[in-house]
Amino acid sequence: MPQLNPAPWFAILVFSWLVFLVVLPPKVMAHIFPNESSPQNTEKPKTESWNWPWH
């Protein structure tokens, strides 16, 4: 039963984790969003109260 031989599958497992943990994270972290957000103004906008003519 060849599927019980762990030698080739262990090598595939190790190589795939090597790819996932070494090659992919720098590629993902180097991604730059095309529209970087600018810092918003910290001042609160002045709100005016509404004078409703209640009858």
Backbone hydrogen bonds, N-H to C=O, Kabsch-Sander energy under -0.5 kcal/mol:
donor,donor_aa,acceptor,acceptor_aa,energy
4,L,1,M,-1.5
5,N,2,P,-1.6
9,W,5,N,-0.5
10,F,6,P,-2.5
11,A,7,A,-1.5
12,I,8,P,-1.8
13,L,9,W,-2.5
14,V,10,F,-2.6
15,F,11,A,-2.4
16,S,12,I,-2.5
17,W,13,L,-2.2
18,L,14,V,-2.1
19,V,15,F,-2.1
20,F,16,S,-2.4
21,L,17,W,-2.6
22,V,18,L,-1.9
23,V,18,L,-0.7
23,V,19,V,-1.1
24,L,19,V,-1.9
27,K,23,V,-0.9
28,V,24,L,-2.3
29,M,25,P,-2.8
30,A,26,P,-1.3
31,H,28,V,-1.3
36,E,34,P,-0.5
51,N,49,S,-0.5
52,W,50,W,-1.1
54,W,52,W,-1.8
